Amino acid sequence: MKKKKVLITGGTGFLGCHLARQLLKDKFEVYLYDLSNLDAKDLIGKVKFIKGDIRNSKLIEDSLKTVDFVVHAAAALPIQRDKKTIYSVNISGTETIIKAAIKNKIKKLIFISSTAVYGVPKILPETEDAPIHPIGYYGESKVAGEKLCKQYSNEGLNYIIIRPKTFLGTERLGVFQIWFEAIYQKKPIFILGNGSNKYQLLAVTDLTNLISKCLLSNETNIIINAGAEEFLTWRKDLGSVIKFAKSNTKIISLPNIPSQVILWILDKLNLSPISAWHYKTLPVNSYVSIDKAKKILNWKPKKSNQKLLVETYDWYQKNRNQFIYKQGKTHRVGWNFGVLNIFEKFF
């Protein structure tokens, strides 16, 4: 039987590489489209790589001519801060992908949105029809991307929108590096609030399994949440990592309101990548219902928050020397935490 072909935008990033491995295992022919070169050695020679910007309509159209499906995972992250950049990549880029998909009669487009569209949770668990109150340019851009999918369904686009919780796994750095590095160096971990709030994460491997199920299913034009089924409080989940690391790291609570004010100021001064999305949601209960995905796609996440965090930290400590001095603006490299770096060193 002829293999189905799928193109992943943002294909060389954290999600893109994990998804490529999943889809190769599921017997898809995989194309990766990204501005950054492919550096995952295990994928080189097994996938086809196209280097390009998702706003390049001609290249996108040409790249989609022979594929059956598109997973649109490319996005400018909140760390970019600049509204023009985030809107251009996440909105204009998404529209470019959608138009090319329609022109090339793509069978289905999977749009990777975010639970950032919900904003600070008001009703828990958040279901797919919960009110939309996005935080920041990133959340706003994801709402706009979802609207484009719905709008173009009238012109023949078949889509599934996935709203994942913060997903984590081996090869992810980004904002989690500051906690992992503190545990590694046996320094205090600072959290907003008292840490008694329940915060749902998601294993990247559970997300890639869900995406594969979406591609293989007959479902179209739906929105689904994704998150771990088992999760506890920040104190308990981070405590499991500290125990695993056999570290004497202490979890220190920072007063919520004063800390948020300080982080807001640092954010405005471009001195920290901790965006409003992070500091407004990390100290509150935040979790979504995954009943819809379980029911209509027979999906069941395998990893709890604790298993996921321990697994990722274990990878971090074993590979730390490969990336500790590298910085960038994706999840596969470290971030410059600005003033927070100085704060951590001081303590």
Secondary structure in CASP SS format (residue, H / E / C, confidence):
PFRMAT SS
TARGET T0000
AUTHOR 0000-0000-0000
METHOD secondary structure of the structure
MODEL  1
M C 1.00
K C 1.00
K C 1.00
K C 1.00
K E 1.00
V E 1.00
L E 1.00
I E 1.00
T E 1.00
G C 1.00
G C 1.00
T C 1.00
G C 1.00
F H 1.00
L H 1.00
G H 1.00
C H 1.00
H H 1.00
L H 1.00
A H 1.00
R H 1.00
Q H 1.00
L H 1.00
L H 1.00
K H 1.00
D C 1.00
K C 1.00
F C 1.00
E E 1.00
V E 1.00
Y E 1.00
L E 1.00
Y E 1.00
D E 1.00
L C 1.00
S C 1.00
N C 1.00
L C 1.00
D C 1.00
A C 1.00
K C 1.00
D C 1.00
L C 1.00
I E 1.00
G C 1.00
K C 1.00
V E 1.00
K E 1.00
F E 1.00
I E 1.00
K E 1.00
G C 1.00
D C 1.00
I C 1.00
R C 1.00
N C 1.00
S H 1.00
K H 1.00
L H 1.00
I H 1.00
E H 1.00
D H 1.00
S H 1.00
L C 1.00
K C 1.00
T C 1.00
V C 1.00
D C 1.00
F E 1.00
V E 1.00
V E 1.00
H E 1.00
A C 1.00
A C 1.00
A C 1.00
A C 1.00
L C 1.00
P H 1.00
I H 1.00
Q H 1.00
R C 1.00
D C 1.00
K H 1.00
K H 1.00
T H 1.00
I H 1.00
Y H 1.00
S H 1.00
V H 1.00
N H 1.00
I H 1.00
S H 1.00
G H 1.00
T H 1.00
E H 1.00
T H 1.00
I H 1.00
I H 1.00
K H 1.00
A H 1.00
A H 1.00
I H 1.00
K H 1.00
N C 1.00
K C 1.00
I C 1.00
K C 1.00
K E 1.00
L E 1.00
I E 1.00
F E 1.00
I E 1.00
S C 1.00
S C 1.00
T H 1.00
A H 1.00
V H 1.00
Y H 1.00
G C 1.00
V C 1.00
P C 1.00
K C 1.00
I C 1.00
L C 1.00
P C 1.00
E E 1.00
T C 1.00
E C 1.00
D C 1.00
A C 1.00
P C 1.00
I C 1.00
H C 1.00
P C 1.00
I C 1.00
G H 1.00
Y H 1.00
Y H 1.00
G H 1.00
E H 1.00
S H 1.00
K H 1.00
V H 1.00
A H 1.00
G H 1.00
E H 1.00
K H 1.00
L H 1.00
C H 1.00
K H 1.00
Q H 1.00
Y H 1.00
S H 1.00
N H 1.00
E H 1.00
G C 1.00
L C 1.00
N C 1.00
Y E 1.00
I E 1.00
I E 1.00
I E 1.00
R E 1.00
P E 1.00
K C 1.00
T C 1.00
F E 1.00
L E 1.00
G C 1.00
T C 1.00
E C 1.00
R C 1.00
L C 1.00
G H 1.00
V H 1.00
F H 1.00
Q H 1.00
I H 1.00
W H 1.00
F H 1.00
E H 1.00
A H 1.00
I H 1.00
Y H 1.00
Q C 1.00
K C 1.00
K C 1.00
P C 1.00
I E 1.00
F E 1.00
I E 1.00
L E 1.00
G E 1.00
N C 1.00
G C 1.00
S C 1.00
N C 1.00
K E 1.00
Y E 1.00
Q C 1.00
L C 1.00
L E 1.00
A E 1.00
V H 1.00
T H 1.00
D H 1.00
L H 1.00
T H 1.00
N H 1.00
L H 1.00
I H 1.00
S H 1.00
K H 1.00
C H 1.00
L H 1.00
L H 1.00
S C 1.00
N C 1.00
E C 1.00
T C 1.00
N C 1.00
I E 1.00
I E 1.00
I E 1.00
N E 1.00
A E 1.00
G C 1.00
A C 1.00
E C 1.00
E C 1.00
F C 1.00
L C 1.00
T E 1.00
W H 1.00
R H 1.00
K H 1.00
D H 1.00
L H 1.00
G H 1.00
S H 1.00
V H 1.00
I H 1.00
K H 1.00
F H 1.00
A H 1.00
K C 1.00
S C 1.00
N C 1.00
T C 1.00
K C 1.00
I E 1.00
I E 1.00
S E 1.00
L E 1.00
P C 1.00
N H 1.00
I H 1.00
P H 1.00
S H 1.00
Q H 1.00
V H 1.00
I H 1.00
L H 1.00
W H 1.00
I H 1.00
L H 1.00
D H 1.00
K H 1.00
L C 1.00
N C 1.00
L C 1.00
S C 1.00
P C 1.00
I C 1.00
S C 1.00
A H 1.00
W H 1.00
H H 1.00
Y H 1.00
K H 1.00
T H 1.00
L C 1.00
P C 1.00
V C 1.00
N C 1.00
S E 1.00
Y C 1.00
V E 1.00
S C 1.00
I C 1.00
D H 1.00
K H 1.00
A H 1.00
K H 1.00
K H 1.00
I H 1.00
L H 1.00
N C 1.00
W C 1.00
K C 1.00
P C 1.00
K C 1.00
K C 1.00
S C 1.00
N H 1.00
Q H 1.00
K H 1.00
L H 1.00
L H 1.00
V H 1.00
E H 1.00
T H 1.00
Y H 1.00
D H 1.00
W H 1.00
Y H 1.00
Q H 1.00
K H 1.00
N H 1.00
R H 1.00
N H 1.00
Q H 1.00
F H 1.00
I C 1.00
Y C 1.00
K C 1.00
Q E 1.00
G C 1.00
K C 1.00
T C 1.00
H C 1.00
R C 1.00
V C 1.00
G E 1.00
W C 1.00
N C 1.00
F C 1.00
G C 1.00
V H 1.00
L H 1.00
N H 1.00
I H 1.00
F H 1.00
E H 1.00
K H 1.00
F H 1.00
F C 1.00
END
